[in-house]
C-alpha cells in the first residue's frame, strides 16, 4: 500500500487532503501538528513513502523543522510542503532543507494528487532498484553516481542525495557538456504533468552545488548557461 503521512493543523484542509488521497489509492495517516507527525513517524519506524506537511503549524515543530528532521532520518521519503502564496522564502527554505516539492494553497484535488503521484513514482522506482540489487554506476570524471543507493561519490568522498537531487544528477551525467534548459530539467524530474514554477530547479541546483562543488559560489561542474539553464562539466 502506498503510505502517506499528512500533517496539517487546519481540520478542514486536512480532511480535504486525506479524502482525495484516499480516493487516489493512498493509505493516509493524519497528524494534527508537526510534533504529532514526528511521533507517528517514529512509532511506525519511518514506514512512509511520502509526507505532506503544512509549513505553518503550532507547537515546537512547524512544517520546515519536520521536513528537516525527516530528511535527516531518510534520504528516500518524498516530502511535499503545503504553503500560502505569501510564503516565498519558506518555499525556498523548505527546498533547501530537502523537500521534493511544494503545493500552494488554495489547490485543486487534481493538482494535489498529481504532485503526490509524481513524488511517489520517484520513491517507488528507488525502492524497486534497491530490492533488485540494482548496482549500476554512471561515472563522470572523479564522480560516480550509484543508481541503486542514490548516492554520489566524489573521489573517496560520499555525498548523500535526495530523490530530486539524484534525478538531476542522473540527467546531467547522461548529458555531459550539454546545455539543459530549466523546462527540460523540470520535465525530466517532475514529469510532464507538473504545473509548478521553474524556480524549483534553481533552488535544487543551489543545493547540489553546496554538495558537489569545492567553491559553490564559483562552480566548475554545475555551470550556469545564461538565459537557458545549466550544464554538467567534469
C-alpha positions in Angstrom: 0.0 0.0 0.0 1.2 3.5 -0.8 1.6 5.1 2.6 1.4 8.8 3.2 1.8 10.9 6.4 -0.3 14.2 6.3 0.4 16.9 8.9 -2.0 19.8 8.8 -3.4 21.7 11.8 -6.5 23.1 10.0 -9.0 20.3 10.2 -11.0 21.2 7.1 -7.9 21.3 4.9 -6.5 18.1 6.4 -9.8 16.3 5.8 -9.8 17.6 2.2 -6.3 16.3 1.6 -7.0 12.9 3.3 -10.2 12.3 1.4 -8.7 13.0 -2.0 -5.5 11.0 -1.4 -7.7 8.0 -0.1 -9.7 8.2 -3.3 -6.4 8.1 -5.3 -5.5 4.8 -3.6 -3.2 6.0 -0.8 -3.1 4.8 2.8 -3.1 8.0 4.7 -2.2 8.6 8.3 -3.2 12.0 9.8 -1.3 14.3 12.2 -2.7 17.5 13.7 0.7 19.2 14.0 4.4 18.7 13.5 5.1 17.3 16.9 2.5 14.6 16.4 3.8 13.9 12.9 7.3 13.1 14.2 5.8 10.9 17.0 3.8 8.9 14.4 6.8 8.6 12.1 8.9 7.2 14.9 6.1 4.9 16.2 5.8 3.4 12.7 9.6 3.1 12.2 9.5 5.6 9.3 7.3 3.3 7.2 6.0 6.0 4.9 6.6 6.7 1.2 5.6 10.4 1.2 5.0 13.1 3.8 2.7 16.1 3.1 3.4 18.9 5.5 1.8 22.2 6.1 4.5 24.8 6.7 2.7 26.8 9.3 1.8 24.6 12.3 1.7 25.3 16.0 3.9 23.7 18.5 7.6 23.1 18.7 7.9 21.8 15.2 6.5 23.6 12.2 6.5 22.1 8.7 10.0 23.3 7.9 11.5 21.7 11.1 9.6 18.5 10.4 10.9 18.5 6.9 14.5 18.9 8.1 14.1 16.1 10.7 12.5 13.7 8.2 15.2 14.3 5.6 17.9 13.8 8.3 16.4 10.4 9.1 15.6 9.3 5.5 17.0 10.3 2.1 14.3 8.3 0.3 11.0 9.6 1.7 9.2 12.0 -0.6 8.4 15.4 1.1 5.8 17.9 -0.2 5.1 21.2 1.6 1.7 23.0 1.7 2.3 26.7 1.5 0.5 30.0 1.3 1.2 32.4 -1.7 2.9 34.8 0.7 5.5 32.2 2.0 8.0 32.6 -0.8 11.1 32.5 1.5 9.6 29.5 3.3 9.2 27.7 0.0 12.9 28.2 -0.8 13.9 27.3 2.8 11.9 24.0 2.5 13.5 23.0 -0.7 17.0 23.8 0.7 16.1 21.5 3.7 15.3 18.6 1.3 11.7 18.9 0.4 10.9 17.5 -3.1 8.1 19.9 -4.0 5.5 22.3 -2.6 1.8 23.0 -3.4 0.5 26.5 -2.9 -2.9 27.0 -1.2 -5.6 27.0 -2.5 -5.1 23.9 -4.6 -7.4 21.6 -6.5 -7.7 17.9 -5.8 -6.2 17.0 -9.2 -3.2 19.2 -8.6 -2.5 17.7 -5.2 -2.9 14.1 -6.4 -0.7 14.8 -9.4 2.1 16.3 -7.3 1.9 13.3 -4.8 1.8 10.8 -7.7 5.0 12.3 -9.2 6.9 12.2 -5.9 5.6 8.7 -5.1 6.8 7.4 -8.5 10.4 8.5 -7.7 10.2 6.8 -4.3 8.8 3.6 -5.8 11.5 3.5 -8.5 14.2 3.9 -6.0 12.7 1.1 -3.8 12.5 -1.2 -6.8 16.1 -0.6 -7.7 17.1 -1.3 -4.1 15.0 -4.5 -3.9 16.5 -5.8 -7.2 20.1 -5.1 -6.0 20.5 -2.7 -8.9 24.1 -1.7 -8.7 24.9 0.0 -12.0 27.0 3.2 -11.8 27.4 6.2 -14.1 30.9 7.7 -14.0 31.8 11.3 -14.9 35.4 12.3 -14.2 36.1 11.9 -10.5 32.4 11.4 -9.8 30.5 8.1 -9.6 26.7 8.0 -9.3 25.3 4.8 -7.8 21.8 4.1 -9.3 20.8 1.8 -6.5 21.7 3.7 -3.4 21.1 7.1 -5.0 24.5 8.3 -3.7 27.3 10.2 -5.3 31.0 9.6 -4.8 33.5 12.4 -5.4 36.7 10.5 -5.3 36.6 8.9 -1.9 34.0 11.4 -0.6 30.5 10.0 -0.1 27.7 12.5 -1.0 24.1 11.7 0.0 21.4 12.9 -2.4 17.7 13.4 -2.1 15.4 11.8 -4.7 15.2 15.1 -6.7 19.0 15.7 -6.5 19.7 12.2 -7.6 17.4 12.6 -10.7 19.0 15.9 -11.6 22.5 14.4 -11.4 21.4 11.4 -13.4 20.1 13.7 -16.1 23.4 15.7 -16.0 25.6 12.5 -16.2 23.6 11.2 -19.1 24.1 14.5 -21.0 27.6 15.7 -20.1 28.6 19.1 -21.5 25.1 19.6 -22.9 23.2 22.8 -22.1 19.9 21.7 -20.4 17.2 24.3 -20.1 15.1 24.6 -17.0 12.0 23.3 -18.7 13.8 20.1 -19.8 15.1 19.5 -16.3 11.7 20.2 -14.8 10.0 17.8 -17.3 12.6 15.1 -16.7 12.5 15.2 -12.9 9.0 16.4 -12.0 7.1 14.9 -15.0 5.0 16.2 -17.9 2.1 17.0 -15.7 4.0 19.3 -13.3 2.3 22.7 -13.1 4.7 24.4 -10.6 7.3 27.0 -11.2 10.7 26.6 -12.8 12.5 28.3 -9.9 12.2 24.9 -8.1 15.0 23.9 -10.5 17.2 26.8 -9.4 16.8 26.0 -5.7 17.8 22.4 -6.2 20.8 23.4 -8.3 21.9 25.7 -5.5 21.6 22.9 -3.0 23.5 20.5 -5.3 26.3 23.0 -5.8 26.8 23.1 -2.0 27.3 19.4 -2.1 29.5 18.8 -5.1 31.5 22.0 -5.7 34.7 22.9 -3.9 33.6 26.6 -4.2 29.7 26.7 -4.6 29.9 30.4 -5.4 32.3 29.7 -8.2 31.0 26.4 -9.7 33.2 24.3 -12.0 30.9 21.4 -12.6 27.3 22.6 -12.5 27.7 25.6 -14.8 25.1 28.2 -15.5 24.2 28.7 -19.1 22.8 32.2 -19.0 19.3 32.7 -20.4 18.8 28.9 -20.7 19.7 26.7 -17.8 22.6 24.6 -16.7 25.2 22.0 -17.9 27.5 19.5 -16.3 31.2 19.8 -16.8 33.9 17.4 -15.5 
